[in-house]
């Protein structure tokens, strides 16, 4: 239970009679090493890949809600322009770079529940969070994860950069979806 987020890439692979041999795609679907006979590869129009999965990266989710979903958090699939993905990568890099220059301090934070009581532990958080708070603030929600600017926050930022940046030079359409 909690916030799950997905970025999918949809690539058009339908072959047309006017396509040259170099333009045509070959699609093979196998299960257990054997070709599927119940799927006609000539009728496949799109390949959909899950190119990124986040778990409780509420700051990334909030960015998509504000910049792609017109502020409406509705658990539906939304088309994402490639320019928006580039904007997200650039934003993540600014936040990452600012946090890496920041000092770290220990604070006591809520880390979960046990036997009906809140549990606390000391965690390391970044002290200079002004850029992160402005560009990628944590977003509250039901089981949305931590709101701390800690190593997990930074890890979500770095994972986002590493997964999305290589996609910026690829063909296809991109879609963001979330659920909780």
N, C-alpha and C positions, 0 to 999 in steps of 0.2 A: 504494500500500500504506500502511496506517496506519488510525488511528481515524477513522471517518466516523459522523456522528450525524444523526438526523432527528427532527423533530417534525411529526407529521401531524395534520390536523384532518379528522374524518369527520362529514359533515352528512347527516342523513336527509332525503331529498327525495321519497319515494314518495307518490304521490297516491292518495287513497282516495275512494270514492263519496260519503262523508259530508262530505268537505271542502267548504268554501265556495270560491267562485272566488278570493277573496283568500288562502286558505290553500294553494292549489295552486301547484306549481312547474312551470316550463317548462324542460325540458332539451333542448338541441340539441347534437349532436355533429357537427363538420365536420372534414374533412381536405382541405387544399389549397383551402379555400373551398367545398367541395362537401359536402352533407349525407351522412353515413354511412348507408347503407341496411341494413348488416349489424348495426346496433345499434338496438334498439327503445327509444326514450326513455321509453315507458310502463312499461318493466320495470326502469328504473334506480332503485335504492333509496337509494344513497349517492353522494355526491361526496366524494372523498378528495383533500385538498390537502396538499402539502408546504409547511408554513408556516415551517419553519426548518431550515437545514442548517448544521452545524458541521464543521470539519475540525481534528482533533487538539486540541479544546478539552477536555482531560482533566479539568479542574476541574469543568466542567459535567457531563461524563459521570459522574464520581464522585458528584456530587450526585444524579443520577437513580438510580444504582445504590443509594446509601444510603437515599434518601427515597421511591423509587417501586418499586424492584426487590427490596426486602427484603435488600439486601446481596449479591444474586446477579448477577454480571456474565455474562450468558448470550447476548448477541446475539439476543434475541427482542424482539418488539413487546410493549410494556407500556402498559396504560391509565393515563392521568395525570389525576387529578381537577383541576378548574379551581382549587380551593383550593391544590393543590400548585404549580401554575404561578404563582399569586400569591405563594406563599411563596418560590419561586425568584427572582422579580423583586425582592421585598423584600430577599432575601439578597444578590443582585447589587448592588443600590443601596447597601447598607451597605458592601460590599467596595469598590465604586467610590469612594464618598465617602471612605473611609479612605485609599485609595491616592492619591487626588488631593491629600490633605493631606500626604502623605509626601514626603520628600526623595528625590532620585535620585542614585545613584552608579554609577561604571563598574566592572565586574567582568569578568574573563576567563571565558568560558563555552564549552563544547563546542557547535559549530554544525553539525557533520556529519562526513562521512568523505570522504577523497579518496585514491586510490591505496592503500587499505588502512590509512590512518592517520587518526586523529582530527584534526579541524580545530578551531581555537579562534579566537575573536575577542572584542574588547571590546564589551560590551553595557551599556545603561543598565538598572538594576533599581531598584525601589522599596526604601527602607531600612526603613520601618515596615510590616511585613507581618503583624503579629499577628492582625488581624481576618481577613485573607484566609486565613491558615494555619488559623484556627479554623473559618471558615464555608465556604470553598471551596478546600481544599488541592489542589494538583496531585496527580494520580494516576499512578503508574507503570504501564507496560504496553508491550507490543511495538509499537513505532512509534507511541506515544501523543503524541509531540511534546515540547515543552520543559516543564521543571519550574520555570522562572524566573518571578519576579513582575516581568514587564517590560511593555513597551507592547503586546505581542501578547496577553498574559494579560488586560490591561485592555480591549483591543479585543474579545476574546471576551465579556467581561462586558457591555460596552456594547451589542454586537450582540444579546445575549440579551435585555436590557431592551427595546431598540427593537423587536425582533420579537415578543416575547411580550406585553408590556403592552397593546397594542391588541387582542389576542385575548381578553382577560379579559372583555370586554363582548359577545362574540359567542356564537352558538349552536354546538353541535356537541360532539363528543367528541374528546379528544386522546390521541395515542399516541406514545411515544418508542421509537426503535429505534436500534441501533448495530451496526457491524460493523468488523472489522479483519482 
